Every structure is written in structure tokens, then in C-alpha cells.
Amino acid sequence: MKDYINAKTLEDLICRAIKIKAYIEIVSLTHNVIELYLQYILEKHIVDSDGSSSSKLRKKLEILSNNRVYLINYLELCFLFNLIDSDMYEKIKKFNTNRNDAIHSILKSKPRSISFDKLKETARLGREIQLHLSPLKHSKEDIMQILYYFDYPDKMPEDRNFSASFVEY
């Protein structure tokens, strides 16, 4: 039987990266998860309760699915449809800008242009956004607890049961 990446194993990868303070990996993983959550929110919105969608929106989705769509594209569409509030919109834009700055400075061999603290701050912001957008609907208390373990990874329990149950969707 082959092993597959799913929500549980992805969360395990993020927790492992947090434990070893691999902030660039956390930024990368959370970026991908945030993009998937925005895509999920958008697709859920455009599909009617009977499973069909308006032809105009379906055509736009087909165009998007045939081209590379980035987090920022999903973000703009979700904001235009009022699926996320302006505060979350600004947080995601900030996260995406900081992520791009970090990646580009590393790729251009200018690692000193981004500080370790800025990278950690970006990783934490990504984790916070990820938890807020999660279809699991984490409570504020759960999010605070999970972010506590981000700030103090040495105190993270080995079993990480604090990260909530996962559902198949």
C-alpha cells in the first residue's frame, strides 16, 4: 500500500517543521495549505446547493483550473465575493508579500536581506491564517494553544493531539 499525503500527514509535517524551527519550510507548507483553503472556499461558494453552478461562474472556474492560479488570485476572488473579511484579506496579502520577499532574497543569494526574526514572524502569521481558514473551524482557544506551541516548540507534546481531529473532505 502506498503512503499518501493527506490533511493528517501534512499537519504532521508542519508540526515537525515547527519543532525544529524550520521556518522556511513552515512558510512553504502553510502557503500551500492557505491556497488550497481559499480554493475550497471559492469553489464551495460558486456551487449551488444542488451541486450545479451558474454557467458564467463555471466557465470562469474552468478557465482558472486550466491555468496556474496563485494564492493571490484566489485571495482576490474570495474578497470580491465577500467570502473573507478585510482583516483576513490584509493578513493574507502581508503573508504572501513577506513569503515572496523571503523566497526571492534566498534565491538571489541575498539571505542577509531577510532576518531570521522576520522569517519566523512570517511563518507564525501563515500558521495563524491557516488555522483561521481551516474547515475544522478551530476555536479561538484552540488557535491560541496551537500558536503557543509555535512560540514554544520545545513544549509541544509528542502526540500533538492539540491540533484537533481531522476529517476527510
Summary of the structure (lengths in Angstrom):
residues: 169
radius of gyration: 17.1
end to end distance: 21.1
largest distance: 53.1
contacts: 435
relative contact order: 0.15
helix: 71%
strand: 1%
